[in-house]
Amino acid sequence: MKLPAFFLFLAVLLSSGGCGAPEKERRSLETDFKTENHPVQESWNIKLSLYEAGFRNATVQAGHATEYRNKEKNTYYIDQRVTVIFYEKDGTPPTTLKADKAVILPNHDIEASGNVVITAENNTVIRTTAIKRTAADRMIRSNRHVTISGPKGTLEGEGFESDHALKRYRIFRGSGEALFR
């Protein structure tokens, strides 16, 4: 029986290619693997609590998280339905932040971006594209366009800073309408 030329070529290719001999093809272990360039862990549907001085500072929920480690310090990249609740020392949740994605840095600073909406217990709502919440002073800041709506009116500006309960805030290059009594 005569084989068609294609099958003959395929048979020669398979028999000559194959896998290399184990004693000739051994590779050494990769001992220079750097974890700061690769995730050490990946999780879905996460809930993460951040503590400072023994009390819960924030709770983070998201659909997906990736953890990177650099010199024993962890950085978390989170996305998919990101929600962060900031707590006061008495445990009440004064502020909820929602965003498309966020980064939790080793010092517990949180950078959030994409459709950021921050809602406070006092019905103040801040909308912007990116914020940074610093853990050391518990302040929220942005240098992006921001809209702040509350019971007394709406303000817009380019940048703001506020305590994380949104009780005291400054808006930069602002404009808007407000009720004064």
Beta strands, then each sheet from edge to edge (+ up, - down):
strand 1: 41-52
strand 2: 55-70
strand 3: 73-86
strand 4: 95-104
strand 5: 110-120
strand 6: 125-134
strand 7: 139-150
strand 8: 153-163
strand 9: 169-171
strand 10: 175-178
sheet 1: 1+ 2- 3+ 4- 5+ 6- 7+ 8- 9+
sheet 2: 1+ 2- 3+ 4- 5+ 6- 7+ 8- 10+
end
